[in-house]
Amino acid sequence: MDIETPKDIVIVGGSICGLMHGIILKRLGHNVHILEQSSTSLRPALAAGITAGPYFQEFMKKHDRCQEPYSLPSAVQFINATASVTRKFNVPLKMTSWDVLYYRLRANFDGFTSDHCPRSYVNEDNEGNAFFDLGKKVTGVQSRADGKEGLEVAFDDLIDPSKGSSIFADYVVVADGASSSIRQQLIPEPHRPYSGYVAWRGTVPEEDVSPETVSLLDRHFSAFVMKKSYMVSHRHTLPVGKMQPAVWEQQKAAGRQMNLPAPYQELMAKTAYPFISAIRDTAPRGALFLNKRLFLVGDAHALFRPHIGASTNQAALHALELEKAFRGEITIDEWEAAVTAYGKRARALSVALGTFFQSGWLATLPWLLTVVGLFIQETIMGRIKWVQGFWVEKKVRKEHKA
């Protein structure tokens, strides 16, 4: 990979994953063009609470020029049917939301200002160009037909259909999410595997919640475990507003029959617009395509079940490792190996946790063994790589002395 000259890079998808990659690549001096399907920069959060994992925290520490707080420290607690705390873990968990991160990253990428982030944090010195292109639905990526190096990205213009066209790029980063159409073209699959269960979701404005419930749940990732299910609270397949009221009333009645803790019953009663997400996952099946010029990242690369809250953390890992590749610190093959190993491990862990809450320890055991096996495999491969590097370095020193 030639890392000395600025590259023209197209990123498919302008959500959190695409923006993280865009910020890093732009600041390395490359020209970054994000193609985003949405026609507006003002985006709804869609009840998306996010756990800021260690890789994401590392990304923000290195690349967020705002440096204002973006998350709330949260402890993990388990409560029982009487709303008493049975277990509490003071882990360094940081909770945030999709909209807070999106607007913060936009301010860092192309200087977009909002109520969340009223200042621009773009510094033009020694940086590439940044273009956030709205209303562009990417329909395909292929090698250039004229025989030149690079890729051609075809798209439909959703704002002005007469302008649909294509652009050329040296590299393409595909960050179009769990339903990635580009992944489907690269890795044809009949469907994303369905886990067999769904998540009922919704939000309630804090001012509508009783002081007692706020006091119990505030700054906590709270969980109530039931038979073959559990409920969590923290600060789709059926979109918001599409659920029939009678169906939601049945669900609330079921919650009362299951003797849910009073705070959760209150939240359910005050949820005006519930929606459902089917729980699915996809295993990583390669991250480099089209002569190693296309990078498949984030949920487009591997989709985890939500139990471990690792989606944003994975996206940050992909961006940080790609930064190393574009700096020449690792090869792009090493980048692919690193992101694939993480994807396999995190997916297996997410399935293990979901299986445990659905079916108990016995059904979970095979997945736990898979997680352990992946850790052992990664450790052994790391040791082999270290030994190989040691002998290569020793050989170079010997030849140098000769």
ABEGO torsion letter per residue (X at the ends): XBAABBBBBBBBEABAAAAAAAAAAAAAGBBBBBBBABABABBBAGGBBBBBBAAAAAAAAAABAAGBBABBBBBBBBBBAAGBBABBBBBBBBBBBAAAAAAAAAAAAAGBBBAABABBABBABGBBBBBBBBGBBBAEBBBBAAGBBEBBBBBBBAABAAABBBBBBABBBBAAEAABAAAAAABBBABBBBAGBBBBBEBBBAAABBAAAAAAABGBBBBBBBBGBBBBBBXXABBBGABBAAAAAAAAAAAAAAGBBAAAAAAAAABABBBBBBBBBBBBAEABBGGGABBBBEAAABBBBAAAGAAAAAAAAAAAAAAAAAAGABBAAAAAAAAAAAAAAAAAAAAAAAAAAAAEAAAAAAAAAAAAAAAAAAAAAAAAAAAAAAAAAAAAAAAAAX
